[in-house]
Amino acid sequence: MVWECQACGYIYDRKNVDKASEVSPPTDFPADWVCPICSVGPEFLEEVSGRSS
Ligand SMILES: [Zn+2]
C-alpha cells in the first residue's frame, strides 16, 4: 500500500517501512506519523491506488 503526502508529494510506501517501524494492521501508518519532508500529519496522506512499487 502506497500513500502520498498531499502537501509535498512525498511517497510513503509501507513496504519500505514495515520492518523498520513495525506498524501493525489495520493501521496503515502510525497515528503520530509526520512527513519527513514537510512535517505535516497523517491527515495529509492519501492512498495512491493502482500503484505498487
Ligand atoms: Zn509532506
mmCIF file of the protein (N, C-alpha, C, O) and its ligand, coordinates in Angstrom:
data_MODEL
# 
_entry.id   MODEL 
# 
loop_
_entity.id 
_entity.type 
_entity.pdbx_number_of_molecules 
1 polymer     1 
2 non-polymer 1 
# 
_entity_poly.entity_id                      1 
_entity_poly.type                           'polypeptide(L)' 
_entity_poly.nstd_linkage                   no 
_entity_poly.nstd_monomer                   no 
_entity_poly.pdbx_seq_one_letter_code       MVWECQACGYIYDRKNVDKASEVSPPTDFPADWVCPICSVGPEFLEEVSGRSS 
_entity_poly.pdbx_seq_one_letter_code_can   MVWECQACGYIYDRKNVDKASEVSPPTDFPADWVCPICSVGPEFLEEVSGRSS 
_entity_poly.pdbx_strand_id                 A 
# 
loop_
_entity_poly_seq.entity_id 
_entity_poly_seq.num 
_entity_poly_seq.mon_id 
_entity_poly_seq.hetero 
1 1  MET n 
1 2  VAL n 
1 3  TRP n 
1 4  GLU n 
1 5  CYS n 
1 6  GLN n 
1 7  ALA n 
1 8  CYS n 
1 9  GLY n 
1 10 TYR n 
1 11 ILE n 
1 12 TYR n 
1 13 ASP n 
1 14 ARG n 
1 15 LYS n 
1 16 ASN n 
1 17 VAL n 
1 18 ASP n 
1 19 LYS n 
1 20 ALA n 
1 21 SER n 
1 22 GLU n 
1 23 VAL n 
1 24 SER n 
1 25 PRO n 
1 26 PRO n 
1 27 THR n 
1 28 ASP n 
1 29 PHE n 
1 30 PRO n 
1 31 ALA n 
1 32 ASP n 
1 33 TRP n 
1 34 VAL n 
1 35 CYS n 
1 36 PRO n 
1 37 ILE n 
1 38 CYS n 
1 39 SER n 
1 40 VAL n 
1 41 GLY n 
1 42 PRO n 
1 43 GLU n 
1 44 PHE n 
1 45 LEU n 
1 46 GLU n 
1 47 GLU n 
1 48 VAL n 
1 49 SER n 
1 50 GLY n 
1 51 ARG n 
1 52 SER n 
1 53 SER n 
# 
loop_
_struct_asym.id 
_struct_asym.entity_id 
A 1 
B 2 
# 
loop_
_chem_comp.id 
_chem_comp.type 
_chem_comp.mon_nstd_flag 
ALA 'L-peptide linking' y 
ARG 'L-peptide linking' y 
ASN 'L-peptide linking' y 
ASP 'L-peptide linking' y 
CYS 'L-peptide linking' y 
GLN 'L-peptide linking' y 
GLU 'L-peptide linking' y 
GLY 'peptide linking'   y 
ILE 'L-peptide linking' y 
LEU 'L-peptide linking' y 
LYS 'L-peptide linking' y 
MET 'L-peptide linking' y 
PHE 'L-peptide linking' y 
PRO 'L-peptide linking' y 
SER 'L-peptide linking' y 
THR 'L-peptide linking' y 
TRP 'L-peptide linking' y 
TYR 'L-peptide linking' y 
VAL 'L-peptide linking' y 
ZN  non-polymer         . 
# 
_pdbx_entity_nonpoly.entity_id   2 
_pdbx_entity_nonpoly.name        ? 
_pdbx_entity_nonpoly.comp_id     ZN 
# 
_pdbx_nonpoly_scheme.asym_id         B 
_pdbx_nonpoly_scheme.entity_id       2 
_pdbx_nonpoly_scheme.mon_id          ZN 
_pdbx_nonpoly_scheme.ndb_seq_num     1 
_pdbx_nonpoly_scheme.pdb_seq_num     101 
_pdbx_nonpoly_scheme.auth_seq_num    101 
_pdbx_nonpoly_scheme.pdb_mon_id      ZN 
_pdbx_nonpoly_scheme.auth_mon_id     ZN 
_pdbx_nonpoly_scheme.pdb_strand_id   A 
_pdbx_nonpoly_scheme.pdb_ins_code    . 
# 
loop_
_atom_site.group_PDB 
_atom_site.id 
_atom_site.type_symbol 
_atom_site.label_atom_id 
_atom_site.label_alt_id 
_atom_site.label_comp_id 
_atom_site.label_asym_id 
_atom_site.label_entity_id 
_atom_site.label_seq_id 
_atom_site.pdbx_PDB_ins_code 
_atom_site.Cartn_x 
_atom_site.Cartn_y 
_atom_site.Cartn_z 
_atom_site.occupancy 
_atom_site.B_iso_or_equiv 
_atom_site.pdbx_formal_charge 
_atom_site.auth_seq_id 
_atom_site.auth_comp_id 
_atom_site.auth_asym_id 
_atom_site.auth_atom_id 
_atom_site.pdbx_PDB_model_num 
ATOM   1   N  N  . MET A 1 1  ? 0.836  -1.195 0.000  1.00 0.00 ? 1   MET A N  1 
ATOM   2   C  CA . MET A 1 1  ? 0.000  0.000  0.000  1.00 0.00 ? 1   MET A CA 1 
ATOM   3   C  C  . MET A 1 1  ? 0.872  1.246  0.000  1.00 0.00 ? 1   MET A C  1 
ATOM   4   O  O  . MET A 1 1  ? 1.831  1.350  0.765  1.00 0.00 ? 1   MET A O  1 
ATOM   5   N  N  . VAL A 1 2  ? 0.529  2.180  -0.861 1.00 0.00 ? 2   VAL A N  1 
ATOM   6   C  CA . VAL A 1 2  ? 1.346  3.379  -1.007 1.00 0.00 ? 2   VAL A CA 1 
ATOM   7   C  C  . VAL A 1 2  ? 0.500  4.610  -0.723 1.00 0.00 ? 2   VAL A C  1 
ATOM   8   O  O  . VAL A 1 2  ? -0.641 4.708  -1.175 1.00 0.00 ? 2   VAL A O  1 
ATOM   9   N  N  . TRP A 1 3  ? 1.058  5.535  0.016  1.00 0.00 ? 3   TRP A N  1 
ATOM   10  C  CA . TRP A 1 3  ? 0.352  6.759  0.358  1.00 0.00 ? 3   TRP A CA 1 
ATOM   11  C  C  . TRP A 1 3  ? 1.173  7.947  -0.101 1.00 0.00 ? 3   TRP A C  1 
ATOM   12  O  O  . TRP A 1 3  ? 2.403  7.899  -0.124 1.00 0.00 ? 3   TRP A O  1 
ATOM   13  N  N  . GLU A 1 4  ? 0.477  9.016  -0.465 1.00 0.00 ? 4   GLU A N  1 
ATOM   14  C  CA . GLU A 1 4  ? 1.179  10.202 -0.926 1.00 0.00 ? 4   GLU A CA 1 
ATOM   15  C  C  . GLU A 1 4  ? 0.813  11.379 -0.039 1.00 0.00 ? 4   GLU A C  1 
ATOM   16  O  O  . GLU A 1 4  ? -0.362 11.605 0.250  1.00 0.00 ? 4   GLU A O  1 
ATOM   17  N  N  . CYS A 1 5  ? 1.810  12.122 0.388  1.00 0.00 ? 5   CYS A N  1 
ATOM   18  C  CA . CYS A 1 5  ? 1.575  13.345 1.134  1.00 0.00 ? 5   CYS A CA 1 
ATOM   19  C  C  . CYS A 1 5  ? 1.012  14.393 0.182  1.00 0.00 ? 5   CYS A C  1 
ATOM   20  O  O  . CYS A 1 5  ? 1.649  14.761 -0.806 1.00 0.00 ? 5   CYS A O  1 
ATOM   21  N  N  . GLN A 1 6  ? -0.203 14.871 0.498  1.00 0.00 ? 6   GLN A N  1 
ATOM   22  C  CA . GLN A 1 6  ? -0.858 15.825 -0.386 1.00 0.00 ? 6   GLN A CA 1 
ATOM   23  C  C  . GLN A 1 6  ? -0.232 17.211 -0.289 1.00 0.00 ? 6   GLN A C  1 
ATOM   24  O  O  . GLN A 1 6  ? -0.508 18.085 -1.111 1.00 0.00 ? 6   GLN A O  1 
ATOM   25  N  N  . ALA A 1 7  ? 0.594  17.401 0.700  1.00 0.00 ? 7   ALA A N  1 
ATOM   26  C  CA . ALA A 1 7  ? 1.219  18.705 0.880  1.00 0.00 ? 7   ALA A CA 1 
ATOM   27  C  C  . ALA A 1 7  ? 2.490  18.845 0.041  1.00 0.00 ? 7   ALA A C  1 
ATOM   28  O  O  . ALA A 1 7  ? 2.775  19.918 -0.491 1.00 0.00 ? 7   ALA A O  1 
ATOM   29  N  N  . CYS A 1 8  ? 3.252  17.749 -0.073 1.00 0.00 ? 8   CYS A N  1 
ATOM   30  C  CA . CYS A 1 8  ? 4.546  17.885 -0.762 1.00 0.00 ? 8   CYS A CA 1 
ATOM   31  C  C  . CYS A 1 8  ? 4.814  16.789 -1.775 1.00 0.00 ? 8   CYS A C  1 
ATOM   32  O  O  . CYS A 1 8  ? 5.788  16.857 -2.523 1.00 0.00 ? 8   CYS A O  1 
ATOM   33  N  N  . GLY A 1 9  ? 3.945  15.764 -1.805 1.00 0.00 ? 9   GLY A N  1 
ATOM   34  C  CA . GLY A 1 9  ? 4.146  14.708 -2.785 1.00 0.00 ? 9   GLY A CA 1 
ATOM   35  C  C  . GLY A 1 9  ? 5.041  13.577 -2.301 1.00 0.00 ? 9   GLY A C  1 
ATOM   36  O  O  . GLY A 1 9  ? 5.363  12.666 -3.064 1.00 0.00 ? 9   GLY A O  1 
ATOM   37  N  N  . TYR A 1 10 ? 5.434  13.632 -1.064 1.00 0.00 ? 10  TYR A N  1 
ATOM   38  C  CA . TYR A 1 10 ? 6.254  12.554 -0.508 1.00 0.00 ? 10  TYR A CA 1 
ATOM   39  C  C  . TYR A 1 10 ? 5.491  11.234 -0.585 1.00 0.00 ? 10  TYR A C  1 
ATOM   40  O  O  . TYR A 1 10 ? 4.308  11.169 -0.251 1.00 0.00 ? 10  TYR A O  1 
ATOM   41  N  N  . ILE A 1 11 ? 6.172  10.196 -1.025 1.00 0.00 ? 11  ILE A N  1 
ATOM   42  C  CA . ILE A 1 11 ? 5.552  8.885  -1.135 1.00 0.00 ? 11  ILE A CA 1 
ATOM   43  C  C  . ILE A 1 11 ? 5.910  8.023  0.064  1.00 0.00 ? 11  ILE A C  1 
ATOM   44  O  O  . ILE A 1 11 ? 7.077  7.768  0.363  1.00 0.00 ? 11  ILE A O  1 
ATOM   45  N  N  . TYR A 1 12 ? 4.847  7.586  0.738  1.00 0.00 ? 12  TYR A N  1 
ATOM   46  C  CA . TYR A 1 12 ? 5.024  6.693  1.876  1.00 0.00 ? 12  TYR A CA 1 
ATOM   47  C  C  . TYR A 1 12 ? 4.653  5.302  1.408  1.00 0.00 ? 12  TYR A C  1 
ATOM   48  O  O  . TYR A 1 12 ? 3.479  4.993  1.199  1.00 0.00 ? 12  TYR A O  1 
ATOM   49  N  N  . ASP A 1 13 ? 5.657  4.473  1.248  1.00 0.00 ? 13  ASP A N  1 
ATOM   50  C  CA . ASP A 1 13 ? 5.420  3.109  0.810  1.00 0.00 ? 13  ASP A CA 1 
ATOM   51  C  C  . ASP A 1 13 ? 5.582  2.185  2.007  1.00 0.00 ? 13  ASP A C  1 
ATOM   52  O  O  . ASP A 1 13 ? 6.672  2.012  2.552  1.00 0.00 ? 13  ASP A O  1 
ATOM   53  N  N  . ARG A 1 14 ? 4.476  1.611  2.386  1.00 0.00 ? 14  ARG A N  1 
ATOM   54  C  CA . ARG A 1 14 ? 4.502  0.821  3.600  1.00 0.00 ? 14  ARG A CA 1 
ATOM   55  C  C  . ARG A 1 14 ? 5.501  -0.330 3.525  1.00 0.00 ? 14  ARG A C  1 
ATOM   56  O  O  . ARG A 1 14 ? 6.087  -0.719 4.535  1.00 0.00 ? 14  ARG A O  1 
ATOM   57  N  N  . LYS A 1 15 ? 5.687  -0.863 2.339  1.00 0.00 ? 15  LYS A N  1 
ATOM   58  C  CA . LYS A 1 15 ? 6.612  -1.978 2.193  1.00 0.00 ? 15  LYS A CA 1 
ATOM   59  C  C  . LYS A 1 15 ? 8.036  -1.575 2.567  1.00 0.00 ? 15  LYS A C  1 
ATOM   60  O  O  . LYS A 1 15 ? 8.856  -2.407 2.956  1.00 0.00 ? 15  LYS A O  1 
ATOM   61  N  N  . ASN A 1 16 ? 8.304  -0.285 2.441  1.00 0.00 ? 16  ASN A N  1 
ATOM   62  C  CA . ASN A 1 16 ? 9.653  0.185  2.735  1.00 0.00 ? 16  ASN A CA 1 
ATOM   63  C  C  . ASN A 1 16 ? 9.882  0.453  4.209  1.00 0.00 ? 16  ASN A C  1 
ATOM   64  O  O  . ASN A 1 16 ? 11.024 0.571  4.654  1.00 0.00 ? 16  ASN A O  1 
ATOM   65  N  N  . VAL A 1 17 ? 8.802  0.549  4.965  1.00 0.00 ? 17  VAL A N  1 
ATOM   66  C  CA . VAL A 1 17 ? 8.957  0.937  6.360  1.00 0.00 ? 17  VAL A CA 1 
ATOM   67  C  C  . VAL A 1 17 ? 8.475  -0.121 7.338  1.00 0.00 ? 17  VAL A C  1 
ATOM   68  O  O  . VAL A 1 17 ? 8.702  -0.008 8.542  1.00 0.00 ? 17  VAL A O  1 
ATOM   69  N  N  . ASP A 1 18 ? 7.807  -1.155 6.822  1.00 0.00 ? 18  ASP A N  1 
ATOM   70  C  CA . ASP A 1 18 ? 7.246  -2.180 7.704  1.00 0.00 ? 18  ASP A CA 1 
ATOM   71  C  C  . ASP A 1 18 ? 8.266  -2.721 8.693  1.00 0.00 ? 18  ASP A C  1 
ATOM   72  O  O  . ASP A 1 18 ? 8.026  -2.769 9.899  1.00 0.00 ? 18  ASP A O  1 
ATOM   73  N  N  . LYS A 1 19 ? 9.379  -3.117 8.167  1.00 0.00 ? 19  LYS A N  1 
ATOM   74  C  CA . LYS A 1 19 ? 10.360 -3.768 9.023  1.00 0.00 ? 19  LYS A CA 1 
ATOM   75  C  C  . LYS A 1 19 ? 10.966 -2.792 10.025 1.00 0.00 ? 19  LYS A C  1 
ATOM   76  O  O  . LYS A 1 19 ? 11.330 -3.167 11.139 1.00 0.00 ? 19  LYS A O  1 
ATOM   77  N  N  . ALA A 1 20 ? 11.063 -1.547 9.610  1.00 0.00 ? 20  ALA A N  1 
ATOM   78  C  CA . ALA A 1 20 ? 11.702 -0.561 10.476 1.00 0.00 ? 20  ALA A CA 1 
ATOM   79  C  C  . ALA A 1 20 ? 10.775 -0.076 11.575 1.00 0.00 ? 20  ALA A C  1 
ATOM   80  O  O  . ALA A 1 20 ? 11.184 0.058  12.729 1.00 0.00 ? 20  ALA A O  1 
ATOM   81  N  N  . SER A 1 21 ? 9.529  0.187  11.217 1.00 0.00 ? 21  SER A N  1 
ATOM   82  C  CA . SER A 1 21 ? 8.648  0.827  12.197 1.00 0.00 ? 21  SER A CA 1 
ATOM   83  C  C  . SER A 1 21 ? 7.641  -0.130 12.820 1.00 0.00 ? 21  SER A C  1 
ATOM   84  O  O  . SER A 1 21 ? 7.032  0.182  13.843 1.00 0.00 ? 21  SER A O  1 
ATOM   85  N  N  . GLU A 1 22 ? 7.465  -1.307 12.197 1.00 0.00 ? 22  GLU A N  1 
ATOM   86  C  CA . GLU A 1 22 ? 6.580  -2.308 12.756 1.00 0.00 ? 22  GLU A CA 1 
ATOM   87  C  C  . GLU A 1 22 ? 5.162  -1.800 12.982 1.00 0.00 ? 22  GLU A C  1 
ATOM   88  O  O  . GLU A 1 22 ? 4.586  -2.007 14.050 1.00 0.00 ? 22  GLU A O  1 
ATOM   89  N  N  . VAL A 1 23 ? 4.616  -1.150 11.997 1.00 0.00 ? 23  VAL A N  1 
ATOM   90  C  CA . VAL A 1 23 ? 3.236  -0.700 12.073 1.00 0.00 ? 23  VAL A CA 1 
ATOM   91  C  C  . VAL A 1 23 ? 2.330  -1.922 11.927 1.00 0.00 ? 23  VAL A C  1 
ATOM   92  O  O  . VAL A 1 23 ? 2.479  -2.712 10.995 1.00 0.00 ? 23  VAL A O  1 
ATOM   93  N  N  . SER A 1 24 ? 1.412  -2.062 12.841 1.00 0.00 ? 24  SER A N  1 
ATOM   94  C  CA . SER A 1 24 ? 0.549  -3.230 12.818 1.00 0.00 ? 24  SER A CA 1 
ATOM   95  C  C  . SER A 1 24 ? -0.760 -2.933 12.085 1.00 0.00 ? 24  SER A C  1 
ATOM   96  O  O  . SER A 1 24 ? -1.302 -1.837 12.225 1.00 0.00 ? 24  SER A O  1 
ATOM   97  N  N  . PRO A 1 25 ? -1.269 -3.873 11.319 1.00 0.00 ? 25  PRO A N  1 
ATOM   98  C  CA . PRO A 1 25 ? -2.595 -3.710 10.746 1.00 0.00 ? 25  PRO A CA 1 
ATOM   99  C  C  . PRO A 1 25 ? -3.610 -3.551 11.851 1.00 0.00 ? 25  PRO A C  1 
ATOM   100 O  O  . PRO A 1 25 ? -3.363 -4.048 12.949 1.00 0.00 ? 25  PRO A O  1 
ATOM   101 N  N  . PRO A 1 26 ? -4.754 -2.884 11.638 1.00 0.00 ? 26  PRO A N  1 
ATOM   102 C  CA . PRO A 1 26 ? -5.170 -2.310 10.370 1.00 0.00 ? 26  PRO A CA 1 
ATOM   103 C  C  . PRO A 1 26 ? -4.671 -0.885 10.141 1.00 0.00 ? 26  PRO A C  1 
ATOM   104 O  O  . PRO A 1 26 ? -5.077 -0.243 9.173  1.00 0.00 ? 26  PRO A O  1 
ATOM   105 N  N  . THR A 1 27 ? -3.825 -0.396 10.987 1.00 0.00 ? 27  THR A N  1 
ATOM   106 C  CA . THR A 1 27 ? -3.292 0.945  10.772 1.00 0.00 ? 27  THR A CA 1 
ATOM   107 C  C  . THR A 1 27 ? -2.263 0.920  9.653  1.00 0.00 ? 27  THR A C  1 
ATOM   108 O  O  . THR A 1 27 ? -1.338 0.108  9.669  1.00 0.00 ? 27  THR A O  1 
ATOM   109 N  N  . ASP A 1 28 ? -2.423 1.793  8.699  1.00 0.00 ? 28  ASP A N  1 
ATOM   110 C  CA . ASP A 1 28 ? -1.516 1.793  7.567  1.00 0.00 ? 28  ASP A CA 1 
ATOM   111 C  C  . ASP A 1 28 ? -0.331 2.714  7.769  1.00 0.00 ? 28  ASP A C  1 
ATOM   112 O  O  . ASP A 1 28 ? 0.672  2.625  7.061  1.00 0.00 ? 28  ASP A O  1 
ATOM   113 N  N  . PHE A 1 29 ? -0.457 3.589  8.736  1.00 0.00 ? 29  PHE A N  1 
ATOM   114 C  CA . PHE A 1 29 ? 0.679  4.427  9.110  1.00 0.00 ? 29  PHE A CA 1 
ATOM   115 C  C  . PHE A 1 29 ? 0.490  4.818  10.569 1.00 0.00 ? 29  PHE A C  1 
ATOM   116 O  O  . PHE A 1 29 ? -0.632 4.817  11.074 1.00 0.00 ? 29  PHE A O  1 
ATOM   117 N  N  . PRO A 1 30 ? 1.553  5.144  11.228 1.00 0.00 ? 30  PRO A N  1 
ATOM   118 C  CA . PRO A 1 30 ? 1.444  5.479  12.649 1.00 0.00 ? 30  PRO A CA 1 
ATOM   119 C  C  . PRO A 1 30 ? 0.568  6.696  12.866 1.00 0.00 ? 30  PRO A C  1 
ATOM   120 O  O  . PRO A 1 30 ? 0.576  7.624  12.058 1.00 0.00 ? 30  PRO A O  1 
ATOM   121 N  N  . ALA A 1 31 ? -0.193 6.697  13.963 1.00 0.00 ? 31  ALA A N  1 
ATOM   122 C  CA . ALA A 1 31 ? -1.078 7.813  14.262 1.00 0.00 ? 31  ALA A CA 1 
ATOM   123 C  C  . ALA A 1 31 ? -0.296 9.108  14.437 1.00 0.00 ? 31  ALA A C  1 
ATOM   124 O  O  . ALA A 1 31 ? -0.814 10.205 14.225 1.00 0.00 ? 31  ALA A O  1 
ATOM   125 N  N  . ASP A 1 32 ? 0.952  8.953  14.826 1.00 0.00 ? 32  ASP A N  1 
ATOM   126 C  CA . ASP A 1 32 ? 1.774  10.141 15.035 1.00 0.00 ? 32  ASP A CA 1 
ATOM   127 C  C  . ASP A 1 32 ? 2.761  10.360 13.890 1.00 0.00 ? 32  ASP A C  1 
ATOM   128 O  O  . ASP A 1 32 ? 3.786  11.024 14.042 1.00 0.00 ? 32  ASP A O  1 
ATOM   129 N  N  . TRP A 1 33 ? 2.417  9.781  12.740 1.00 0.00 ? 33  TRP A N  1 
ATOM   130 C  CA . TRP A 1 33 ? 3.277  9.938  11.583 1.00 0.00 ? 33  TRP A CA 1 
ATOM   131 C  C  . TRP A 1 33 ? 3.457  11.415 11.240 1.00 0.00 ? 33  TRP A C  1 
ATOM   132 O  O  . TRP A 1 33 ? 2.510  12.200 11.285 1.00 0.00 ? 33  TRP A O  1 
ATOM   133 N  N  . VAL A 1 34 ? 4.666  11.764 10.903 1.00 0.00 ? 34  VAL A N  1 
ATOM   134 C  CA . VAL A 1 34 ? 4.951  13.126 10.463 1.00 0.00 ? 34  VAL A CA 1 
ATOM   135 C  C  . VAL A 1 34 ? 5.756  13.037 9.177  1.00 0.00 ? 34  VAL A C  1 
ATOM   136 O  O  . VAL A 1 34 ? 6.737  12.298 9.092  1.00 0.00 ? 34  VAL A O  1 
ATOM   137 N  N  . CYS A 1 35 ? 5.330  13.794 8.186  1.00 0.00 ? 35  CYS A N  1 
ATOM   138 C  CA . CYS A 1 35 ? 6.037  13.783 6.912  1.00 0.00 ? 35  CYS A CA 1 
ATOM   139 C  C  . CYS A 1 35 ? 7.483  14.237 7.110  1.00 0.00 ? 35  CYS A C  1 
ATOM   140 O  O  . CYS A 1 35 ? 7.731  15.291 7.695  1.00 0.00 ? 35  CYS A O  1 
ATOM   141 N  N  . PRO A 1 36 ? 8.430  13.442 6.624  1.00 0.00 ? 36  PRO A N  1 
ATOM   142 C  CA . PRO A 1 36 ? 9.837  13.805 6.795  1.00 0.00 ? 36  PRO A CA 1 
ATOM   143 C  C  . PRO A 1 36 ? 10.249 14.997 5.943  1.00 0.00 ? 36  PRO A C  1 
ATOM   144 O  O  . PRO A 1 36 ? 11.304 15.593 6.159  1.00 0.00 ? 36  PRO A O  1 
ATOM   145 N  N  . ILE A 1 37 ? 9.405  15.338 4.970  1.00 0.00 ? 37  ILE A N  1 
ATOM   146 C  CA . ILE A 1 37 ? 9.746  16.449 4.087  1.00 0.00 ? 37  ILE A CA 1 
ATOM   147 C  C  . ILE A 1 37 ? 9.138  17.756 4.575  1.00 0.00 ? 37  ILE A C  1 
ATOM   148 O  O  . ILE A 1 37 ? 9.832  18.766 4.689  1.00 0.00 ? 37  ILE A O  1 
ATOM   149 N  N  . CYS A 1 38 ? 7.824  17.732 4.866  1.00 0.00 ? 38  CYS A N  1 
ATOM   150 C  CA . CYS A 1 38 ? 7.157  18.997 5.174  1.00 0.00 ? 38  CYS A CA 1 
ATOM   151 C  C  . CYS A 1 38 ? 6.513  19.008 6.560  1.00 0.00 ? 38  CYS A C  1 
ATOM   152 O  O  . CYS A 1 38 ? 5.885  19.997 6.939  1.00 0.00 ? 38  CYS A O  1 
ATOM   153 N  N  . SER A 1 39 ? 6.660  17.925 7.319  1.00 0.00 ? 39  SER A N  1 
ATOM   154 C  CA . SER A 1 39 ? 6.254  17.883 8.727  1.00 0.00 ? 39  SER A CA 1 
ATOM   155 C  C  . SER A 1 39 ? 4.752  17.957 8.978  1.00 0.00 ? 39  SER A C  1 
ATOM   156 O  O  . SER A 1 39 ? 4.329  18.288 10.086 1.00 0.00 ? 39  SER A O  1 
ATOM   157 N  N  . VAL A 1 40 ? 3.936  17.651 7.960  1.00 0.00 ? 40  VAL A N  1 
ATOM   158 C  CA . VAL A 1 40 ? 2.502  17.605 8.210  1.00 0.00 ? 40  VAL A CA 1 
ATOM   159 C  C  . VAL A 1 40 ? 2.145  16.252 8.826  1.00 0.00 ? 40  VAL A C  1 
ATOM   160 O  O  . VAL A 1 40 ? 2.949  15.320 8.815  1.00 0.00 ? 40  VAL A O  1 
ATOM   161 N  N  . GLY A 1 41 ? 0.927  16.161 9.364  1.00 0.00 ? 41  GLY A N  1 
ATOM   162 C  CA . GLY A 1 41 ? 0.475  14.925 9.985  1.00 0.00 ? 41  GLY A CA 1 
ATOM   163 C  C  . GLY A 1 41 ? -0.163 13.999 8.974  1.00 0.00 ? 41  GLY A C  1 
ATOM   164 O  O  . GLY A 1 41 ? -0.242 14.317 7.787  1.00 0.00 ? 41  GLY A O  1 
ATOM   165 N  N  . PRO A 1 42 ? -0.630 12.818 9.462  1.00 0.00 ? 42  PRO A N  1 
ATOM   166 C  CA . PRO A 1 42 ? -1.186 11.791 8.594  1.00 0.00 ? 42  PRO A CA 1 
ATOM   167 C  C  . PRO A 1 42 ? -2.476 12.200 7.889  1.00 0.00 ? 42  PRO A C  1 
ATOM   168 O  O  . PRO A 1 42 ? -2.896 11.534 6.943  1.00 0.00 ? 42  PRO A O  1 
ATOM   169 N  N  . GLU A 1 43 ? -3.112 13.287 8.335  1.00 0.00 ? 43  GLU A N  1 
ATOM   170 C  CA . GLU A 1 43 ? -4.322 13.732 7.653  1.00 0.00 ? 43  GLU A CA 1 
ATOM   171 C  C  . GLU A 1 43 ? -4.033 14.187 6.231  1.00 0.00 ? 43  GLU A C  1 
ATOM   172 O  O  . GLU A 1 43 ? -4.947 14.345 5.422  1.00 0.00 ? 43  GLU A O  1 
ATOM   173 N  N  . PHE A 1 44 ? -2.756 14.396 5.933  1.00 0.00 ? 44  PHE A N  1 
ATOM   174 C  CA . PHE A 1 44 ? -2.388 14.816 4.589  1.00 0.00 ? 44  PHE A CA 1 
ATOM   175 C  C  . PHE A 1 44 ? -2.043 13.633 3.694  1.00 0.00 ? 44  PHE A C  1 
ATOM   176 O  O  . PHE A 1 44 ? -1.798 13.803 2.499  1.00 0.00 ? 44  PHE A O  1 
ATOM   177 N  N  . LEU A 1 45 ? -2.026 12.448 4.267  1.00 0.00 ? 45  LEU A N  1 
ATOM   178 C  CA . LEU A 1 45 ? -1.724 11.276 3.452  1.00 0.00 ? 45  LEU A CA 1 
ATOM   179 C  C  . LEU A 1 45 ? -2.961 10.833 2.693  1.00 0.00 ? 45  LEU A C  1 
ATOM   180 O  O  . LEU A 1 45 ? -4.062 10.805 3.243  1.00 0.00 ? 45  LEU A O  1 
ATOM   181 N  N  . GLU A 1 46 ? -2.776 10.488 1.440  1.00 0.00 ? 46  GLU A N  1 
ATOM   182 C  CA . GLU A 1 46 ? -3.876 9.969  0.647  1.00 0.00 ? 46  GLU A CA 1 
ATOM   183 C  C  . GLU A 1 46 ? -3.392 8.716  -0.056 1.00 0.00 ? 46  GLU A C  1 
ATOM   184 O  O  . GLU A 1 46 ? -2.291 8.679  -0.605 1.00 0.00 ? 46  GLU A O  1 
ATOM   185 N  N  . GLU A 1 47 ? -4.230 7.694  -0.030 1.00 0.00 ? 47  GLU A N  1 
ATOM   186 C  CA . GLU A 1 47 ? -3.838 6.434  -0.639 1.00 0.00 ? 47  GLU A CA 1 
ATOM   187 C  C  . GLU A 1 47 ? -3.701 6.583  -2.146 1.00 0.00 ? 47  GLU A C  1 
ATOM   188 O  O  . GLU A 1 47 ? -4.548 7.179  -2.811 1.00 0.00 ? 47  GLU A O  1 
ATOM   189 N  N  . VAL A 1 48 ? -2.637 6.039  -2.655 1.00 0.00 ? 48  VAL A N  1 
ATOM   190 C  CA . VAL A 1 48 ? -2.412 6.047  -4.094 1.00 0.00 ? 48  VAL A CA 1 
ATOM   191 C  C  . VAL A 1 48 ? -2.848 4.692  -4.634 1.00 0.00 ? 48  VAL A C  1 
ATOM   192 O  O  . VAL A 1 48 ? -2.238 3.667  -4.330 1.00 0.00 ? 48  VAL A O  1 
ATOM   193 N  N  . SER A 1 49 ? -3.901 4.695  -5.432 1.00 0.00 ? 49  SER A N  1 
ATOM   194 C  CA . SER A 1 49 ? -4.458 3.448  -5.920 1.00 0.00 ? 49  SER A CA 1 
ATOM   195 C  C  . SER A 1 49 ? -3.749 3.018  -7.210 1.00 0.00 ? 49  SER A C  1 
ATOM   196 O  O  . SER A 1 49 ? -3.329 3.843  -8.022 1.00 0.00 ? 49  SER A O  1 
ATOM   197 N  N  . GLY A 1 50 ? -3.636 1.731  -7.359 1.00 0.00 ? 50  GLY A N  1 
ATOM   198 C  CA . GLY A 1 50 ? -3.112 1.198  -8.593 1.00 0.00 ? 50  GLY A CA 1 
ATOM   199 C  C  . GLY A 1 50 ? -1.620 1.353  -8.756 1.00 0.00 ? 50  GLY A C  1 
ATOM   200 O  O  . GLY A 1 50 ? -1.076 1.093  -9.829 1.00 0.00 ? 50  GLY A O  1 
ATOM   201 N  N  . ARG A 1 51 ? -0.963 1.769  -7.709 1.00 0.00 ? 51  ARG A N  1 
ATOM   202 C  CA . ARG A 1 51 ? 0.485  1.863  -7.794 1.00 0.00 ? 51  ARG A CA 1 
ATOM   203 C  C  . ARG A 1 51 ? 1.108  0.881  -6.812 1.00 0.00 ? 51  ARG A C  1 
ATOM   204 O  O  . ARG A 1 51 ? 0.875  0.954  -5.605 1.00 0.00 ? 51  ARG A O  1 
ATOM   205 N  N  . SER A 1 52 ? 1.888  -0.020 -7.337 1.00 0.00 ? 52  SER A N  1 
ATOM   206 C  CA . SER A 1 52 ? 2.565  -0.956 -6.469 1.00 0.00 ? 52  SER A CA 1 
ATOM   207 C  C  . SER A 1 52 ? 4.046  -0.915 -6.801 1.00 0.00 ? 52  SER A C  1 
ATOM   208 O  O  . SER A 1 52 ? 4.485  -1.477 -7.804 1.00 0.00 ? 52  SER A O  1 
ATOM   209 N  N  . SER A 1 53 ? 4.786  -0.269 -5.978 1.00 0.00 ? 53  SER A N  1 
ATOM   210 C  CA . SER A 1 53 ? 6.192  -0.060 -6.256 1.00 0.00 ? 53  SER A CA 1 
ATOM   211 C  C  . SER A 1 53 ? 6.841  -1.386 -6.599 1.00 0.00 ? 53  SER A C  1 
ATOM   212 O  O  . SER A 1 53 ? 8.040  -1.435 -6.870 1.00 0.00 ? 53  SER A O  1 
HETATM 213 ZN ZN . ZN  B 2 .  ? 4.860  16.105 3.015  1.00 0.00 2 101 ZN  A ZN 1 
# 
